[in-house]
Amino acid sequence: MKVRQVKLREIHKSASSAGKPSFCSVVWDQQGFHSVTASSSDSSIAVHNALISSCPPKLLRNHRDGVTALAMSPNATCLASGSVDHSVKLYKFPSGDFETNITRFTLPIRALAFNKSGTLLAAAGDDEGIKLINTVDGTISKVLKAHKGPVTGLGFDPQSEYMASIDSTGTVIYWELQSGSILHTLKAVAPNSGLDLSVLNVLSWSPDGRLLAVPGVRNDVVLYDKDTAEKLFTLRGEHTQPICALAWSPNGKYLATSGLDKQVLIWDVDRKQDIGRHKFDERITSLAWKPIDNVLAVIDCMGRYGVWEAVIPSSMKSPTEDVPNQSNNGLLLFDEDEVEGQESSTSGSLSDLGEDTYEESKPLSRKRLSKQSGALKELDEDDNDDFSLSPKVESHKKARRHHNESTDNGNEGIRSRLSSARSKMQEAFQPGATPVQPGKRRFLCYNMLGAITTIEYEGYSHIEIDFHDTSRGPRVPSMTDHFGFTMASLNENGCVFANPSKGEKNMSTLMYRPFTSWANNSEWSMRLEGEEVKVVALGTTWVAAVTSLNFIRIFTIGGLQRHVISLDGPLVTASGFKDELAIVTHASDCLPSNEQVLEFRVLNMTNGSQPLRGRLPLTPGSSLTWFGFSEEGKLSSCDAKGVLRVFTSEYGGSWFPLFSACKDKKPDENYWVVGLNARQLFCIVCRSPDLYPQVVPKPVLTLLNFSIPLTSSDLGAEALENAFILNNMCLVEIQKQIEEMDAAGLDTSSLDDEAFKLETAQDQCILRLIGSCCHGDKLERATELVKHLSLEKSVRGAIKIVTSLKLPNLAERFNSILEERLLTENKPLQTTAPNSNYNASSSTEKK
């Protein structure tokens, strides 16, 4: 067993100057660009730049007392800290800008943990109870109480089904997150840490979620089963005192442990053997594996921080090889999971080559290319694939037969009724609304901005409007509803309500309520006689109601009736975004195969045009369950089979499937769609048989990264291919916007910057695909890929990769492609002059 040397440097001076040990923490961001450290004796948090080790750490000074806990969101955009000052704070990352005090306790905080989506933060400490905080709106989702001592360790399992907690007495509790109930209690299985606040009991889930590692009472580590909490095996070796820190390698093959004996041991978990160790001068209180490299960050009880490089010998499997792909399930999300890219462990690894390739990048003159040097350096260091989400969870669905296939005379009648039911066209529905539930509060609207809920009392209903981000929308008082509204739509300016007709004395009513207005009595309502509202929608300056007479009624936000448009088919649903109203109708009766035949159209309310119209694709045998716009304004739909599609301008206007729930969700889960942005689907996970969420307890948003339904790759690189397609789609849309803005004479600098960043990310993805092709002997495919590289430095990086892999013929081809590109770029631009200047132009060219 080889002993390695690790140098530590003082970061948190107040810890060492006091001469007393402190509890110090360290975490990495997901890309491995930054590490973050803190000490219970220092009120500042240190953010270290991993790319430039000589750069002094950035200090965040927002706490008034020592920082006792850190947690990084899975997508590395949010940092959480807990302190002796009783507060839990959130920061934007990596900028470090203070965002909010998300909660407070009455006693010091000892433990923090994000779920895999980053939308749920668990916080605990010396107080009684563990708070589960919804990071979207800052509300307390649940408070879990059962521990008899201070809670010192927390951990969500990778599927976000369970949470484990440990206290200072050594008791471990398994919690079921959906209900908040206790599944298992393991009493006194870990050491009793007593009153020494520099020693905290910890626990850690393995990356694949199968095992929970807990310090044992015999100077060992005990591994428990995820579902049964059964003790599976122990790791016992060179530790002579209890273990006080744990860290799994990214692939879960190795486990790092630190003990009160000042030793750090590295374990091969499968072999149950320690394969490396280091003796430090002081006790190591926290460990963290770098997500993309064979590196372990450590910090001791005196605030000294260091990095242990080459932790695993090169003769053994890399700790970043075969990282488990976690599906984005659970309470979440979005991220829920950003799946880490695969890293080659050979001498010709892409990470090493990438660093050499872009190290000498020079600034160029053009605005976008001026950022090439810095961006490419990050590109090379970043071996993590932010977009490759290829979940491995498979759903085993079994078809259920609803009648016996006998030959009795009643079978023909049953088959006839089933055939009739299959041919029924889908009823109209309001996106984001849930069905009426007597005696229960329900959602009239739930979208990316907020939610509108209602509950019926005797003769009237009580409506509440809440925004997910209270800083984005105004505080809206609750209202009493005497009309019985069953549907609503919400945007930043106001909300619209409607109810169906309940007879002559209770006609269908449409009501608009603005949030702000310079005029009094700006709220208005309209009663519809002889028809009823089926769906409502909102835009920036208009309100739309689609009725049972197949009329689209358009109003201004002031209540002026502007247009009445007839639909040519029964309504299914509608949605609004800024100037555009999108409507889905039935194009015909259902097909004999029980398939809905739907048509969509988009109307522009500003110029009175119809820019889009066509058939809406659905999975065979499915129906439409959600329809709307992404945050960027892309028309989107989701069907009952869980396939999310987005409309793009490519191929003359096509629907691309960006997500398929059958690849991700468990058999007992249903995804209720809320919305989406450019990279993720926002939904609420419902447990079967529920198809929609309840208002209480407050649902938690789950973020699922797009995962295109690709076929299995012969290289096992579905995640990279997924990222390649998504990046290309985004680039096409950005380039289209640049062309449109340029034609209109508008400034495109912000889009140019965005396009350059995306090109850089795409080049990184392509380089890794090229590496996979070379290892899989798919050289023709590698040649195709190199032609998609945007930047010259990327092509040169590809040449270095294939040269290091001893593929001279391929390197020669890449060189030829680069020379041809450079020759094309250096040719003088040929411009077409107006006819009046044709002779002068020709004369100039001859010269």
LINQUI-V550195 format. One record per residue. N is the residue number from 1. RES is the residue in one small letter. BURIAL is I if it has 16 or more other ideal C-beta (glycine too) atoms within 10 Angstrom, else O. Layout:
n=N res=RES burial=BURIAL
n=N res=RES burial=BURIAL
This chain:
n=1 res=m burial=O
n=2 res=k burial=O
n=3 res=v burial=O
n=4 res=r burial=O
n=5 res=q burial=O
n=6 res=v burial=I
n=7 res=k burial=O
n=8 res=l burial=I
n=9 res=r burial=O
n=10 res=e burial=O
n=11 res=i burial=I
n=12 res=h burial=I
n=13 res=k burial=O
n=14 res=s burial=O
n=15 res=a burial=I
n=16 res=s burial=I
n=17 res=s burial=O
n=18 res=a burial=O
n=19 res=g burial=O
n=20 res=k burial=O
n=21 res=p burial=I
n=22 res=s burial=I
n=23 res=f burial=I
n=24 res=c burial=I
n=25 res=s burial=I
n=26 res=v burial=I
n=27 res=v burial=I
n=28 res=w burial=I
n=29 res=d burial=I
n=30 res=q burial=I
n=31 res=q burial=I
n=32 res=g burial=I
n=33 res=f burial=I
n=34 res=h burial=I
n=35 res=s burial=I
n=36 res=v burial=I
n=37 res=t burial=I
n=38 res=a burial=I
n=39 res=s burial=I
n=40 res=s burial=I
n=41 res=s burial=I
n=42 res=d burial=I
n=43 res=s burial=I
n=44 res=s burial=I
n=45 res=i burial=I
n=46 res=a burial=I
n=47 res=v burial=I
n=48 res=h burial=I
n=49 res=n burial=O
n=50 res=a burial=I
n=51 res=l burial=I
n=52 res=i burial=O
n=53 res=s burial=O
n=54 res=s burial=O
n=55 res=c burial=O
n=56 res=p burial=O
n=57 res=p burial=I
n=58 res=k burial=I
n=59 res=l burial=O
n=60 res=l burial=I
n=61 res=r burial=O
n=62 res=n burial=I
n=63 res=h burial=I
n=64 res=r burial=O
n=65 res=d burial=O
n=66 res=g burial=I
n=67 res=v burial=I
n=68 res=t burial=I
n=69 res=a burial=I
n=70 res=l burial=I
n=71 res=a burial=I
n=72 res=m burial=I
n=73 res=s burial=I
n=74 res=p burial=I
n=75 res=n burial=I
n=76 res=a burial=I
n=77 res=t burial=I
n=78 res=c burial=I
n=79 res=l burial=I
n=80 res=a burial=I
n=81 res=s burial=I
n=82 res=g burial=I
n=83 res=s burial=I
n=84 res=v burial=I
n=85 res=d burial=I
n=86 res=h burial=I
n=87 res=s burial=I
n=88 res=v burial=I
n=89 res=k burial=I
n=90 res=l burial=I
n=91 res=y burial=I
n=92 res=k burial=O
n=93 res=f burial=I
n=94 res=p burial=I
n=95 res=s burial=O
n=96 res=g burial=I
n=97 res=d burial=O
n=98 res=f burial=O
n=99 res=e burial=I
n=100 res=t burial=O
n=101 res=n burial=O
n=102 res=i burial=I
n=103 res=t burial=I
n=104 res=r burial=O
n=105 res=f burial=I
n=106 res=t burial=O
n=107 res=l burial=O
n=108 res=p burial=I
n=109 res=i burial=I
n=110 res=r burial=I
n=111 res=a burial=I
n=112 res=l burial=I
n=113 res=a burial=I
n=114 res=f burial=I
n=115 res=n burial=I
n=116 res=k burial=I
n=117 res=s burial=I
n=118 res=g burial=I
n=119 res=t burial=I
n=120 res=l burial=I
n=121 res=l burial=I
n=122 res=a burial=I
n=123 res=a burial=I
n=124 res=a burial=I
n=125 res=g burial=I
n=126 res=d burial=I
n=127 res=d burial=I
n=128 res=e burial=I
n=129 res=g burial=O
n=130 res=i burial=I
n=131 res=k burial=I
n=132 res=l burial=I
n=133 res=i burial=I
n=134 res=n burial=I
n=135 res=t burial=I
n=136 res=v burial=I
n=137 res=d burial=I
n=138 res=g burial=I
n=139 res=t burial=I
n=140 res=i burial=O
n=141 res=s burial=I
n=142 res=k burial=I
n=143 res=v burial=O
n=144 res=l burial=I
n=145 res=k burial=O
n=146 res=a burial=I
n=147 res=h burial=I
n=148 res=k burial=O
n=149 res=g burial=I
n=150 res=p burial=I
n=151 res=v burial=I
n=152 res=t burial=I
n=153 res=g burial=I
n=154 res=l burial=I
n=155 res=g burial=I
n=156 res=f burial=I
n=157 res=d burial=I
n=158 res=p burial=I
n=159 res=q burial=I
n=160 res=s burial=I
n=161 res=e burial=I
n=162 res=y burial=I
n=163 res=m burial=I
n=164 res=a burial=I
n=165 res=s burial=I
n=166 res=i burial=I
n=167 res=d burial=I
n=168 res=s burial=I
n=169 res=t burial=I
n=170 res=g burial=I
n=171 res=t burial=I
n=172 res=v burial=I
n=173 res=i burial=I
n=174 res=y burial=I
n=175 res=w burial=I
n=176 res=e burial=O
n=177 res=l burial=I
n=178 res=q burial=I
n=179 res=s burial=O
n=180 res=g burial=I
n=181 res=s burial=O
n=182 res=i burial=O
n=183 res=l burial=I
n=184 res=h burial=I
n=185 res=t burial=O
n=186 res=l burial=I
n=187 res=k burial=O
n=188 res=a burial=O
n=189 res=v burial=I
n=190 res=a burial=I
n=191 res=p burial=I
n=192 res=n burial=O
n=193 res=s burial=I
n=194 res=g burial=O
n=195 res=l burial=O
n=196 res=d burial=O
n=197 res=l burial=I
n=198 res=s burial=I
n=199 res=v burial=I
n=200 res=l burial=I
n=201 res=n burial=I
n=202 res=v burial=I
n=203 res=l burial=I
n=204 res=s burial=I
n=205 res=w burial=I
n=206 res=s burial=I
n=207 res=p burial=I
n=208 res=d burial=I
n=209 res=g burial=I
n=210 res=r burial=I
n=211 res=l burial=I
n=212 res=l burial=I
n=213 res=a burial=I
n=214 res=v burial=I
n=215 res=p burial=I
n=216 res=g burial=I
n=217 res=v burial=O
n=218 res=r burial=O
n=219 res=n burial=I
n=220 res=d burial=I
n=221 res=v burial=I
n=222 res=v burial=I
n=223 res=l burial=I
n=224 res=y burial=I
n=225 res=d burial=O
n=226 res=k burial=I
n=227 res=d burial=O
n=228 res=t burial=O
n=229 res=a burial=I
n=230 res=e burial=O
n=231 res=k burial=O
n=232 res=l burial=O
n=233 res=f burial=O
n=234 res=t burial=O
n=235 res=l burial=I
n=236 res=r burial=O
n=237 res=g burial=I
n=238 res=e burial=O
n=239 res=h burial=I
n=240 res=t burial=O
n=241 res=q burial=O
n=242 res=p burial=I
n=243 res=i burial=I
n=244 res=c burial=I
n=245 res=a burial=I
n=246 res=l burial=I
n=247 res=a burial=I
n=248 res=w burial=I
n=249 res=s burial=I
n=250 res=p burial=I
n=251 res=n burial=I
n=252 res=g burial=I
n=253 res=k burial=I
n=254 res=y burial=I
n=255 res=l burial=I
n=256 res=a burial=I
n=257 res=t burial=I
n=258 res=s burial=I
n=259 res=g burial=I
n=260 res=l burial=I
n=261 res=d burial=I
n=262 res=k burial=I
n=263 res=q burial=I
n=264 res=v burial=I
n=265 res=l burial=I
n=266 res=i burial=I
n=267 res=w burial=I
n=268 res=d burial=I
n=269 res=v burial=I
n=270 res=d burial=O
n=271 res=r burial=O
n=272 res=k burial=O
n=273 res=q burial=O
n=274 res=d burial=I
n=275 res=i burial=I
n=276 res=g burial=I
n=277 res=r burial=I
n=278 res=h burial=I
n=279 res=k burial=O
n=280 res=f burial=I
n=281 res=d burial=O
n=282 res=e burial=I
n=283 res=r burial=I
n=284 res=i burial=I
n=285 res=t burial=I
n=286 res=s burial=I
n=287 res=l burial=I
n=288 res=a burial=I
n=289 res=w burial=I
n=290 res=k burial=I
n=291 res=p burial=I
n=292 res=i burial=I
n=293 res=d burial=I
n=294 res=n burial=I
n=295 res=v burial=I
n=296 res=l burial=I
n=297 res=a burial=I
n=298 res=v burial=I
n=299 res=i burial=I
n=300 res=d burial=I
n=301 res=c burial=I
n=302 res=m burial=I
n=303 res=g burial=I
n=304 res=r burial=I
n=305 res=y burial=I
n=306 res=g burial=I
n=307 res=v burial=I
n=308 res=w burial=I
n=309 res=e burial=O
n=310 res=a burial=O
n=311 res=v burial=I
n=312 res=i burial=I
n=313 res=p burial=O
n=314 res=s burial=O
n=315 res=s burial=O
n=316 res=m burial=O
n=317 res=k burial=I
n=318 res=s burial=I
n=319 res=p burial=I
n=320 res=t burial=I
n=321 res=e burial=I
n=322 res=d burial=I
n=323 res=v burial=I
n=324 res=p burial=I
n=325 res=n burial=I
n=326 res=q burial=I
n=327 res=s burial=I
n=328 res=n burial=I
n=329 res=n burial=I
n=330 res=g burial=I
n=331 res=l burial=I
n=332 res=l burial=I
n=333 res=l burial=I
n=334 res=f burial=I
n=335 res=d burial=I
n=336 res=e burial=I
n=337 res=d burial=I
n=338 res=e burial=I
n=339 res=v burial=I
n=340 res=e burial=I
n=341 res=g burial=I
n=342 res=q burial=I
n=343 res=e burial=I
n=344 res=s burial=I
n=345 res=s burial=I
n=346 res=t burial=O
n=347 res=s burial=O
n=348 res=g burial=I
n=349 res=s burial=I
n=350 res=l burial=I
n=351 res=s burial=I
n=352 res=d burial=I
n=353 res=l burial=I
n=354 res=g burial=I
n=355 res=e burial=I
n=356 res=d burial=O
n=357 res=t burial=I
n=358 res=y burial=I
n=359 res=e burial=O
n=360 res=e burial=O
n=361 res=s burial=I
n=362 res=k burial=O
n=363 res=p burial=O
n=364 res=l burial=O
n=365 res=s burial=O
n=366 res=r burial=O
n=367 res=k burial=O
n=368 res=r burial=I
n=369 res=l burial=O
n=370 res=s burial=O
n=371 res=k burial=I
n=372 res=q burial=I
n=373 res=s burial=I
n=374 res=g burial=O
n=375 res=a burial=I
n=376 res=l burial=I
n=377 res=k burial=I
n=378 res=e burial=I
n=379 res=l burial=I
n=380 res=d burial=I
n=381 res=e burial=I
n=382 res=d burial=I
n=383 res=d burial=I
n=384 res=n burial=I
n=385 res=d burial=I
n=386 res=d burial=I
n=387 res=f burial=I
n=388 res=s burial=I
n=389 res=l burial=I
n=390 res=s burial=I
n=391 res=p burial=I
n=392 res=k burial=O
n=393 res=v burial=I
n=394 res=e burial=O
n=395 res=s burial=O
n=396 res=h burial=O
n=397 res=k burial=O
n=398 res=k burial=O
n=399 res=a burial=O
n=400 res=r burial=O
n=401 res=r burial=O
n=402 res=h burial=O
n=403 res=h burial=O
n=404 res=n burial=O
n=405 res=e burial=O
n=406 res=s burial=O
n=407 res=t burial=O
n=408 res=d burial=O
n=409 res=n burial=O
n=410 res=g burial=O
n=411 res=n burial=O
n=412 res=e burial=O
n=413 res=g burial=O
n=414 res=i burial=O
n=415 res=r burial=O
n=416 res=s burial=O
n=417 res=r burial=O
n=418 res=l burial=O
n=419 res=s burial=O
n=420 res=s burial=O
n=421 res=a burial=O
n=422 res=r burial=O
n=423 res=s burial=O
n=424 res=k burial=O
n=425 res=m burial=I
n=426 res=q burial=I
n=427 res=e burial=O
n=428 res=a burial=I
n=429 res=f burial=I
n=430 res=q burial=I
n=431 res=p burial=I
n=432 res=g burial=I
n=433 res=a burial=I
n=434 res=t burial=I
n=435 res=p burial=O
n=436 res=v burial=O
n=437 res=q burial=O
n=438 res=p burial=O
n=439 res=g burial=O
n=440 res=k burial=O
n=441 res=r burial=I
n=442 res=r burial=I
n=443 res=f burial=I
n=444 res=l burial=I
n=445 res=c burial=I
n=446 res=y burial=I
n=447 res=n burial=I
n=448 res=m burial=I
n=449 res=l burial=I
n=450 res=g burial=I
n=451 res=a burial=I
n=452 res=i burial=I
n=453 res=t burial=I
n=454 res=t burial=I
n=455 res=i burial=I
n=456 res=e burial=I
n=457 res=y burial=O
n=458 res=e burial=O
n=459 res=g burial=O
n=460 res=y burial=O
n=461 res=s burial=I
n=462 res=h burial=O
n=463 res=i burial=I
n=464 res=e burial=I
n=465 res=i burial=I
n=466 res=d burial=I
n=467 res=f burial=I
n=468 res=h burial=I
n=469 res=d burial=O
n=470 res=t burial=O
n=471 res=s burial=O
n=472 res=r burial=O
n=473 res=g burial=I
n=474 res=p burial=O
n=475 res=r burial=O
n=476 res=v burial=I
n=477 res=p burial=O
n=478 res=s burial=O
n=479 res=m burial=I
n=480 res=t burial=O
n=481 res=d burial=I
n=482 res=h burial=O
n=483 res=f burial=I
n=484 res=g burial=I
n=485 res=f burial=I
n=486 res=t burial=I
n=487 res=m burial=I
n=488 res=a burial=I
n=489 res=s burial=I
n=490 res=l burial=I
n=491 res=n burial=I
n=492 res=e burial=O
n=493 res=n burial=I
n=494 res=g burial=I
n=495 res=c burial=I
n=496 res=v burial=I
n=497 res=f burial=I
n=498 res=a burial=I
n=499 res=n burial=I
n=500 res=p burial=I
n=501 res=s burial=I
n=502 res=k burial=O
n=503 res=g burial=O
n=504 res=e burial=O
n=505 res=k burial=O
n=506 res=n burial=O
n=507 res=m burial=I
n=508 res=s burial=I
n=509 res=t burial=I
n=510 res=l burial=I
n=511 res=m burial=I
n=512 res=y burial=I
n=513 res=r burial=I
n=514 res=p burial=O
n=515 res=f burial=I
n=516 res=t burial=O
n=517 res=s burial=O
n=518 res=w burial=O
n=519 res=a burial=O
n=520 res=n burial=O
n=521 res=n burial=O
n=522 res=s burial=I
n=523 res=e burial=O
n=524 res=w burial=I
n=525 res=s burial=O
n=526 res=m burial=I
n=527 res=r burial=O
n=528 res=l burial=I
n=529 res=e burial=O
n=530 res=g burial=O
n=531 res=e burial=I
n=532 res=e burial=I
n=533 res=v burial=I
n=534 res=k burial=I
n=535 res=v burial=I
n=536 res=v burial=I
n=537 res=a burial=I
n=538 res=l burial=I
n=539 res=g burial=I
n=540 res=t burial=O
n=541 res=t burial=O
n=542 res=w burial=I
n=543 res=v burial=I
n=544 res=a burial=I
n=545 res=a burial=I
n=546 res=v burial=I
n=547 res=t burial=I
n=548 res=s burial=I
n=549 res=l burial=O
n=550 res=n burial=I
n=551 res=f burial=I
n=552 res=i burial=I
n=553 res=r burial=I
n=554 res=i burial=I
n=555 res=f burial=I
n=556 res=t burial=O
n=557 res=i burial=I
n=558 res=g burial=O
n=559 res=g burial=O
n=560 res=l burial=O
n=561 res=q burial=O
n=562 res=r burial=O
n=563 res=h burial=O
n=564 res=v burial=O
n=565 res=i burial=I
n=566 res=s burial=O
n=567 res=l burial=I
n=568 res=d burial=O
n=569 res=g burial=I
n=570 res=p burial=I
n=571 res=l burial=I
n=572 res=v burial=I
n=573 res=t burial=I
n=574 res=a burial=I
n=575 res=s burial=I
n=576 res=g burial=I
n=577 res=f burial=I
n=578 res=k burial=O
n=579 res=d burial=O
n=580 res=e burial=I
n=581 res=l burial=I
n=582 res=a burial=I
n=583 res=i burial=I
n=584 res=v burial=I
n=585 res=t burial=I
n=586 res=h burial=I
n=587 res=a burial=I
n=588 res=s burial=O
n=589 res=d burial=O
n=590 res=c burial=I
n=591 res=l burial=O
n=592 res=p burial=O
n=593 res=s burial=O
n=594 res=n burial=I
n=595 res=e burial=O
n=596 res=q burial=I
n=597 res=v burial=O
n=598 res=l burial=I
n=599 res=e burial=I
n=600 res=f burial=I
n=601 res=r burial=I
n=602 res=v burial=I
n=603 res=l burial=I
n=604 res=n burial=O
n=605 res=m burial=I
n=606 res=t burial=O
n=607 res=n burial=O
n=608 res=g burial=O
n=609 res=s burial=O
n=610 res=q burial=O
n=611 res=p burial=O
n=612 res=l burial=I
n=613 res=r burial=O
n=614 res=g burial=O
n=615 res=r burial=O
n=616 res=l burial=I
n=617 res=p burial=I
n=618 res=l burial=I
n=619 res=t burial=I
n=620 res=p burial=O
n=621 res=g burial=O
n=622 res=s burial=I
n=623 res=s burial=I
n=624 res=l burial=I
n=625 res=t burial=I
n=626 res=w burial=I
n=627 res=f burial=I
n=628 res=g burial=I
n=629 res=f burial=I
n=630 res=s burial=I
n=631 res=e burial=O
n=632 res=e burial=O
n=633 res=g burial=O
n=634 res=k burial=I
n=635 res=l burial=I
n=636 res=s burial=I
n=637 res=s burial=I
n=638 res=c burial=I
n=639 res=d burial=I
n=640 res=a burial=I
n=641 res=k burial=O
n=642 res=g burial=I
n=643 res=v burial=I
n=644 res=l burial=I
n=645 res=r burial=I
n=646 res=v burial=I
n=647 res=f burial=I
n=648 res=t burial=I
n=649 res=s burial=O
n=650 res=e burial=O
n=651 res=y burial=O
n=652 res=g burial=O
n=653 res=g burial=O
n=654 res=s burial=O
n=655 res=w burial=I
n=656 res=f burial=I
n=657 res=p burial=I
n=658 res=l burial=I
n=659 res=f burial=I
n=660 res=s burial=I
n=661 res=a burial=I
n=662 res=c burial=O
n=663 res=k burial=I
n=664 res=d burial=I
n=665 res=k burial=I
n=666 res=k burial=I
n=667 res=p burial=O
n=668 res=d burial=O
n=669 res=e burial=I
n=670 res=n burial=I
n=671 res=y burial=I
n=672 res=w burial=I
n=673 res=v burial=I
n=674 res=v burial=I
n=675 res=g burial=I
n=676 res=l burial=I
n=677 res=n burial=O
n=678 res=a burial=I
n=679 res=r burial=I
n=680 res=q burial=I
n=681 res=l burial=I
n=682 res=f burial=I
n=683 res=c burial=I
n=684 res=i burial=I
n=685 res=v burial=I
n=686 res=c burial=I
n=687 res=r burial=O
n=688 res=s burial=O
n=689 res=p burial=O
n=690 res=d burial=O
n=691 res=l burial=O
n=692 res=y burial=I
n=693 res=p burial=I
n=694 res=q burial=I
n=695 res=v burial=I
n=696 res=v burial=O
n=697 res=p burial=O
n=698 res=k burial=O
n=699 res=p burial=I
n=700 res=v burial=I
n=701 res=l burial=I
n=702 res=t burial=I
n=703 res=l burial=I
n=704 res=l burial=I
n=705 res=n burial=I
n=706 res=f burial=I
n=707 res=s burial=I
n=708 res=i burial=I
n=709 res=p burial=O
n=710 res=l burial=I
n=711 res=t burial=O
n=712 res=s burial=O
n=713 res=s burial=I
n=714 res=d burial=O
n=715 res=l burial=I
n=716 res=g burial=O
n=717 res=a burial=I
n=718 res=e burial=I
n=719 res=a burial=I
n=720 res=l burial=I
n=721 res=e burial=I
n=722 res=n burial=I
n=723 res=a burial=I
n=724 res=f burial=I
n=725 res=i burial=I
n=726 res=l burial=I
n=727 res=n burial=I
n=728 res=n burial=O
n=729 res=m burial=I
n=730 res=c burial=I
n=731 res=l burial=I
n=732 res=v burial=O
n=733 res=e burial=I
n=734 res=i burial=I
n=735 res=q burial=O
n=736 res=k burial=O
n=737 res=q burial=I
n=738 res=i burial=I
n=739 res=e burial=O
n=740 res=e burial=O
n=741 res=m burial=O
n=742 res=d burial=O
n=743 res=a burial=O
n=744 res=a burial=O
n=745 res=g burial=O
n=746 res=l burial=O
n=747 res=d burial=O
n=748 res=t burial=I
n=749 res=s burial=O
n=750 res=s burial=O
n=751 res=l burial=I
n=752 res=d burial=I
n=753 res=d burial=O
n=754 res=e burial=I
n=755 res=a burial=I
n=756 res=f burial=I
n=757 res=k burial=O
n=758 res=l burial=I
n=759 res=e burial=I
n=760 res=t burial=I
n=761 res=a burial=I
n=762 res=q burial=I
n=763 res=d burial=I
n=764 res=q burial=I
n=765 res=c burial=I
n=766 res=i burial=I
n=767 res=l burial=I
n=768 res=r burial=I
n=769 res=l burial=I
n=770 res=i burial=I
n=771 res=g burial=I
n=772 res=s burial=I
n=773 res=c burial=I
n=774 res=c burial=I
n=775 res=h burial=O
n=776 res=g burial=O
n=777 res=d burial=O
n=778 res=k burial=I
n=779 res=l burial=I
n=780 res=e burial=O
n=781 res=r burial=I
n=782 res=a burial=I
n=783 res=t burial=I
n=784 res=e burial=O
n=785 res=l burial=I
n=786 res=v burial=I
n=787 res=k burial=O
n=788 res=h burial=I
n=789 res=l burial=I
n=790 res=s burial=I
n=791 res=l burial=I
n=792 res=e burial=O
n=793 res=k burial=I
n=794 res=s burial=I
n=795 res=v burial=I
n=796 res=r burial=I
n=797 res=g burial=I
n=798 res=a burial=I
n=799 res=i burial=I
n=800 res=k burial=I
n=801 res=i burial=I
n=802 res=v burial=I
n=803 res=t burial=I
n=804 res=s burial=I
n=805 res=l burial=I
n=806 res=k burial=O
n=807 res=l burial=I
n=808 res=p burial=O
n=809 res=n burial=O
n=810 res=l burial=I
n=811 res=a burial=I
n=812 res=e burial=O
n=813 res=r burial=I
n=814 res=f burial=I
n=815 res=n burial=O
n=816 res=s burial=O
n=817 res=i burial=I
n=818 res=l burial=I
n=819 res=e burial=O
n=820 res=e burial=O
n=821 res=r burial=O
n=822 res=l burial=O
n=823 res=l burial=O
n=824 res=t burial=O
n=825 res=e burial=O
n=826 res=n burial=O
n=827 res=k burial=O
n=828 res=p burial=O
n=829 res=l burial=O
n=830 res=q burial=O
n=831 res=t burial=O
n=832 res=t burial=O
n=833 res=a burial=O
n=834 res=p burial=O
n=835 res=n burial=O
n=836 res=s burial=O
n=837 res=n burial=O
n=838 res=y burial=O
n=839 res=n burial=O
n=840 res=a burial=O
n=841 res=s burial=O
n=842 res=s burial=O
n=843 res=s burial=O
n=844 res=t burial=O
n=845 res=e burial=O
n=846 res=k burial=O
n=847 res=k burial=O
